[in-house]
Amino acid sequence: MRLILVFALAAFAGVAVNADEKVEKIDAEKLIGKWQIKEKPGAEVEFGKDGKMRITADGVKLEPDGHERSYKVDNNKIVATTADGKKDMTYTAIKIADNEIVITNRGQVETLIRVPEKP
């Protein structure tokens, strides 16, 4: 039984490493705009040109600060920082397309779908 567990963990580790290697770098310019969080209906995240990231649900800020964070892009990671300068969260992209980004966030997989700009 232990042998099976060891092989299963080794196989999982190999898949995780290979998946990480295939993800290209996030283009920070293409990230700018509003994105719906597919797994959380009504929730959106907006990446601004000003380096701020805002999270809302049904158009309402989730907290008084609207979950506003500074963000920076580092290869396939988005690092969000609170106003007091503490590192808050690191989102890792595992799939990148023009209108969809699949990220991991504290072990959960979330899909961001670009919200078309209004004319």
C-alpha positions in Angstrom: 0.0 0.0 0.0 2.8 2.4 0.8 4.4 1.6 -2.5 1.3 2.6 -4.4 1.1 5.9 -2.4 4.7 6.7 -3.2 4.1 6.1 -6.9 0.9 8.1 -6.9 2.6 11.1 -5.2 5.6 10.9 -7.6 3.2 10.8 -10.6 1.3 13.8 -9.3 4.5 15.8 -8.6 5.7 15.1 -12.2 2.4 16.3 -13.6 2.5 19.5 -11.5 6.0 20.3 -12.6 5.3 19.7 -16.3 2.1 21.8 -16.1 4.0 24.7 -14.6 6.7 24.6 -17.3 4.1 24.9 -20.2 2.5 28.1 -18.9 3.7 31.2 -20.7 4.3 34.6 -19.2 1.2 36.8 -18.5 1.2 39.9 -20.7 0.4 42.6 -18.1 -1.1 44.9 -20.8 -3.6 42.2 -21.9 -4.6 41.6 -18.2 -6.0 45.2 -17.9 -9.8 45.2 -17.8 -12.7 43.4 -16.1 -12.9 39.7 -15.7 -15.7 37.5 -14.4 -14.9 34.8 -11.9 -16.6 31.8 -13.5 -16.9 29.8 -10.3 -18.4 32.8 -8.3 -21.4 34.1 -10.3 -21.7 37.9 -10.1 -18.1 38.3 -8.9 -15.6 40.3 -10.9 -12.0 41.4 -10.7 -10.7 44.4 -12.4 -7.0 45.0 -13.2 -6.4 48.7 -13.7 -3.6 50.5 -15.7 -2.8 52.1 -12.3 -1.6 48.8 -10.9 -4.7 48.4 -8.7 -6.9 45.3 -8.6 -10.5 45.6 -7.4 -12.9 42.7 -6.6 -16.7 43.2 -6.6 -19.7 41.0 -6.3 -22.8 42.0 -8.3 -21.3 45.4 -8.8 -20.9 46.0 -5.0 -17.6 46.3 -3.3 -17.0 43.4 -1.0 -15.5 45.5 1.7 -15.2 49.3 2.3 -12.0 49.2 0.2 -13.6 47.1 -2.5 -10.9 44.5 -1.9 -8.6 46.9 -3.6 -5.0 45.7 -3.8 -1.9 46.7 -5.7 -0.8 44.0 -8.1 2.2 43.2 -10.2 2.8 40.5 -12.8 5.8 38.2 -12.4 6.0 35.7 -15.3 2.9 33.5 -14.8 2.1 34.9 -11.3 -0.1 37.9 -10.2 1.1 39.1 -6.8 -1.5 41.2 -4.9 -0.5 43.4 -2.0 -2.6 45.1 0.6 -2.5 48.8 1.2 -0.3 48.4 4.2 2.3 46.7 2.0 1.8 43.1 3.3 1.9 40.4 0.6 -1.7 39.3 0.4 -2.0 36.6 -2.3 -0.2 35.1 -5.2 -2.3 33.8 -8.1 -0.6 31.4 -10.5 -1.8 31.1 -14.1 -2.0 27.6 -15.3 -3.7 28.4 -18.6 -3.7 31.7 -20.6 -5.8 32.7 -23.5 -6.9 36.1 -24.8 -10.3 36.0 -23.1 -9.7 33.4 -20.4 -7.1 32.8 -17.6 -7.2 29.8 -15.4 -5.5 30.5 -12.0 -4.8 28.7 -8.8 -5.5 30.6 -5.6 -4.7 28.9 -2.3 -5.2 25.5 -3.8 -8.4 26.4 -5.6 -8.7 26.7 -9.4 -10.6 29.7 -10.7 -11.4 30.7 -14.3 -11.4 34.4 -15.2 -13.4 35.3 -18.3 -12.9 38.7 -19.9 -15.9 41.0 -19.7 -16.3 42.7 -23.1 -15.8 46.5 -23.0 -19.0 48.5 -23.4 -19.1 50.7 -26.6 
